[in-house]
Amino acid sequence: MAAGAIGIMVLINFLLWRFWMPWYVGRRIARFQNELVDRHYDEVEIMYRKMRGWRHDYHNHIQALKAYLSLAQNQQASEYLDGLEKDLAEVDTVLKTGNVMVDAILNSKLSLIQEKNIAVDAVALVPGKVSVSGVDLSVLIGNLLDNAMEACMELPAGKERFIRIYIDIMKKQLYIAVTNSMKGKAQKAGGRFLSRKEGTHGFGLYRIDGIVAKYGGYLKRRTEEGVFATEITLPLVQ
């Protein structure tokens, strides 16, 4: 009787791990992805709203400049133009990669990085059409930069915080590299880097891994004291 009960328990555990756990994890990851994409689109919408607001005020700016010039107040006109230039720099896109989706997600994240006073060096070139879907590319880049920002913000105030982004075409592959400063050194367990974040945030690493695997790409993470780097290559043609 005891042996039969043990056998039933073993069977139940097997069924749970074989069928229920993959379903549960998949559902959690899907929910995380949806929340992440929604947040990315919200960030892009904020950036575009600023641009639309600037265009709306364009007529008023022209009238103000004409008024200064009609009164020969050249110094005031020059200062007004300097203010407009600074305002425009805050809403203008930082990068034009050649891919609309990548432009949207990159520029929204770059705006957030700059607001957090993190030094950023970004170079990106992406074809208009790639084999990776726009959603997957958004989730991939968004996760990489979110993780980089959060790692930088763990550093004490006054410490050097930086993020370096490089995206280009290398040997017919889309190459993505993100390097960032961090506190200490990333830890590993079972061959995987551990997330320092709590809750569902840890799914971000799994989403990156899953998207790279989905397209038959290559992923490498490296860490040393104070620095973390991720390199990804994805085939341009499936």
Residue pairs with C-beta under 8 A, 6 or more apart in sequence:
28 200
28 203
29 203
29 206
29 207
29 210
31 200
32 200
32 203
32 204
32 207
33 139
33 207
36 139
36 142
36 143
36 204
36 207
37 135
37 138
37 139
37 142
39 142
40 105
40 108
40 138
40 139
40 142
43 108
43 109
43 111
43 112
44 104
44 105
44 107
44 108
46 108
47 91
47 107
47 108
47 111
50 90
50 91
51 91
51 92
53 91
54 87
54 88
54 91
61 80
61 84
64 80
65 77
65 80
65 81
68 74
68 76
68 77
68 80
69 77
93 103
93 107
94 106
94 107
94 110
94 111
94 122
95 103
95 106
95 107
95 110
95 122
95 124
96 103
97 103
97 106
97 124
97 125
97 126
97 167
98 125
98 126
98 127
98 128
99 126
99 127
99 128
99 130
99 137
100 128
101 134
101 137
101 138
102 124
102 126
102 137
102 141
102 167
104 138
105 137
105 138
105 141
105 142
106 122
106 124
106 141
106 145
106 165
109 141
109 142
109 145
109 146
109 149
110 120
110 122
112 149
113 120
113 145
113 149
113 163
114 120
116 149
116 152
116 153
116 161
117 161
118 149
118 152
118 153
118 161
118 162
118 163
119 160
119 161
119 162
119 163
120 162
120 163
120 164
120 165
121 162
121 163
121 164
121 165
122 163
122 164
122 165
122 166
123 165
123 166
123 167
123 168
124 165
124 166
124 167
124 168
125 167
125 168
125 169
126 167
126 169
126 174
127 169
127 174
127 236
130 137
130 174
130 234
130 236
131 215
131 234
131 235
131 236
131 237
131 238
132 140
132 174
132 211
132 215
132 234
136 211
136 214
136 215
139 207
139 211
140 176
140 207
140 208
140 211
140 212
140 232
141 176
143 204
143 205
143 207
143 208
144 176
144 178
144 208
144 230
144 232
145 163
145 165
145 178
146 204
147 180
147 204
147 205
148 163
148 178
148 180
148 228
149 163
149 180
150 196
150 197
151 180
151 181
151 182
151 183
151 196
151 228
152 161
152 162
152 163
152 180
152 181
152 182
153 161
154 182
154 183
154 196
155 161
155 181
155 182
155 183
156 183
159 181
160 181
161 181
162 180
162 181
163 178
163 179
163 180
163 181
164 177
164 178
164 179
164 180
165 177
165 178
166 175
166 176
166 177
166 178
167 174
167 175
167 176
167 177
168 175
169 175
169 236
170 233
172 235
172 236
172 237
173 217
173 233
173 234
173 235
173 236
174 233
174 234
174 235
174 236
175 231
175 232
175 233
176 230
176 231
176 232
176 233
176 234
177 229
177 230
177 231
177 232
178 229
178 230
179 227
179 228
179 229
179 230
180 227
180 228
180 229
181 226
181 227
182 223
182 226
182 227
182 228
183 226
184 225
184 226
185 223
185 224
185 225
185 226
186 193
186 194
186 221
186 223
186 228
187 193
187 194
188 194
192 205
193 205
193 221
193 223
195 201
195 202
195 204
195 205
197 204
208 219
208 230
208 232
209 219
211 217
212 218
212 219
212 232
212 234
215 234
215 235
215 238
216 235
216 238
217 232
217 233
217 234
217 235
218 231
218 232
218 233
219 230
219 231
219 232
220 230
220 231
220 232
221 228
221 229
221 230
221 231
222 228
222 229
222 230
222 231
223 229
